[in-house]
């Protein structure tokens, strides 16, 4: 099982996903969306850390995967802090961590590095044995897509 994360400093989604007994299919264990309203970045980081640490301790994923973007603009420092939380969790829980680029994820899991949000959602539905009836938002389908990518890229991940 993997924990895969669509990174954000105010809106973050994560999924727990594992290989299915069906060839080239994946089971969605859980997908969650965190909308953080705290004004201070430190408070949001604590929420992210405590939420993900609980999931990791309870579910024992074999790796952490998140989309590594090129962070620019006013939100860049906050996004780098969030990525740091993932690295801290990986280190404390002794887990490997992978941070592929968004275009790599889309190219392998969706078929085009320039896929739009609808394309990502459709691809996720095709890869999953148990796709949700609907996704709460794009962050949720992106988090699942990141996990699917990881299994496609590194098939030996458990």
C-alpha positions in Angstrom: 0.0 0.0 0.0 1.2 3.5 -0.8 0.2 6.9 0.5 0.1 9.4 -2.4 -0.4 13.1 -1.9 -1.5 16.0 -4.0 0.5 18.7 -2.3 -1.0 22.0 -1.2 -0.6 24.4 1.7 -4.3 25.2 2.0 -5.9 22.3 0.1 -4.3 18.9 0.2 -5.6 15.5 -0.8 -4.1 12.1 -0.1 -5.0 8.5 -1.0 -4.1 5.1 0.2 -3.9 2.8 -2.8 -2.7 -0.8 -3.3 -2.2 -3.3 -6.1 -5.4 -5.3 -7.0 -5.6 -9.0 -7.6 -6.7 -7.9 -11.1 -3.8 -7.4 -13.5 -3.0 -3.7 -14.1 -5.7 -2.5 -11.6 -5.5 -0.8 -8.3 -7.7 -0.8 -5.2 -8.5 2.6 -3.6 -8.5 2.1 0.1 -9.1 5.7 1.0 -9.1 9.2 -0.4 -9.3 12.3 1.9 -9.3 16.0 1.3 -7.9 18.5 3.8 -9.1 22.1 3.5 -7.0 24.0 6.0 -8.4 27.4 7.2 -5.8 28.3 9.8 -4.2 31.6 8.8 -0.7 30.6 10.1 1.4 28.2 8.0 2.8 26.6 11.1 -0.7 25.6 12.2 -1.5 24.1 8.8 1.8 22.2 8.9 0.9 20.7 12.2 -2.5 19.6 10.9 -0.9 18.0 7.8 1.8 16.3 9.9 -0.6 14.9 12.5 -3.2 13.7 9.9 -0.6 12.0 7.7 1.3 10.5 10.7 -1.9 8.9 12.0 -2.6 7.4 8.5 0.9 6.1 8.2 0.9 4.5 11.7 -2.5 2.9 11.2 -2.1 1.7 7.6 1.7 1.1 7.3 2.2 2.1 3.7 5.4 1.1 2.0 6.2 4.5 0.6 5.2 8.1 0.4 4.7 9.6 -3.0 3.9 13.3 -3.8 4.0 15.5 -6.8 7.1 17.6 -6.9 6.2 20.9 -8.5 8.4 23.9 -9.3 7.1 26.3 -6.7 7.0 29.9 -7.7 5.2 33.0 -6.5 3.9 34.0 -3.1 2.9 30.5 -2.2 6.2 28.9 -3.0 7.7 29.0 0.5 4.6 27.4 2.1 4.6 24.6 -0.5 8.3 23.9 0.2 7.4 23.7 3.9 4.7 21.2 3.2 7.1 19.1 1.1 9.4 19.2 4.1 6.7 17.7 6.3 6.5 14.7 3.9 10.3 14.2 4.1 10.2 14.5 7.9 7.4 11.9 8.1 9.3 9.6 5.7 12.4 9.8 7.8 10.6 9.3 11.1 8.7 6.3 9.8 11.6 4.9 7.9 9.8 5.0 4.5 11.1 5.7 1.1 9.8 8.9 -0.5 9.4 9.7 -4.2 8.6 13.1 -5.7 8.1 12.8 -9.5 7.3 15.8 -11.7 3.7 16.5 -12.7 4.3 15.9 -16.4 6.0 12.5 -15.7 2.9 11.4 -13.7 0.4 12.5 -16.3 2.5 11.0 -19.2 2.7 7.5 -17.6 -0.6 7.3 -15.8 -2.8 9.2 -18.2 -0.9 9.0 -21.5 -0.1 12.7 -22.0 2.1 15.0 -19.9 -0.3 17.8 -20.8 -3.5 16.0 -19.7 -6.2 18.2 -18.2 -8.1 17.5 -15.0 -10.9 15.6 -16.9 -8.4 13.3 -18.5 -6.8 12.6 -15.2 -10.1 11.7 -13.6 -11.1 9.5 -16.5 -7.7 7.6 -16.4 -8.0 7.2 -12.6 -11.5 5.6 -13.1 -10.0 3.2 -15.6 -7.1 2.1 -13.4 -9.2 1.5 -10.3 -11.2 -1.6 -9.5 -13.4 0.5 -7.2 -13.5 4.1 -8.5 -15.7 6.5 -6.4 -19.0 7.6 -7.9 -17.6 11.1 -7.9 -14.5 12.9 -6.8 -14.8 15.6 -4.2 -12.5 17.7 -6.3 -9.4 17.6 -8.6 -7.1 17.3 -5.7 -8.6 13.9 -4.8 -8.3 12.5 -8.4 -4.7 13.9 -8.6 -3.7 12.2 -5.3 -5.0 8.8 -6.6 -3.2 9.4 -10.0 0.1 10.0 -8.2 -0.3 6.6 -6.5 -1.1 4.8 -9.7 1.9 6.4 -11.4 4.2 5.1 -8.6 3.0 1.5 -9.1 3.5 1.8 -12.9 6.9 3.4 -12.5 8.2 1.2 -9.7 6.2 -2.1 -10.0 8.1 -3.7 -7.1 6.5 -1.3 -4.6 4.2 -3.2 -2.3 
